[in-house]
């Protein structure tokens, strides 16, 4: 289980602001939201249900955040080389 309070206060505030930023990419905002909810001790399964993703996706976002040193919202951006979601034209 992921323990509550893993976010530094500054990182938490940055993530909350990012979730409220209408200009932020939707996926980036969802990742920020998931991390804030994890920090509030919500389970991966509950967050996944709310965000309509698999609970392993939530765990992956958390793991990537931790591996990158929890330096803030810039670390939530998709990694290079990872496949993106296809656009409506069928290309990513």
Secondary structure, 3 states (H helix, E strand, C coil): CCCCCCCCHHHHHHHHHHHHCCCCCHHHHHHHHHHHHHHCCCCHHHHHHHHCCCHHHHHHHHHHHHHCCCCCHHHHCCCCCCCCCCCCCCCC
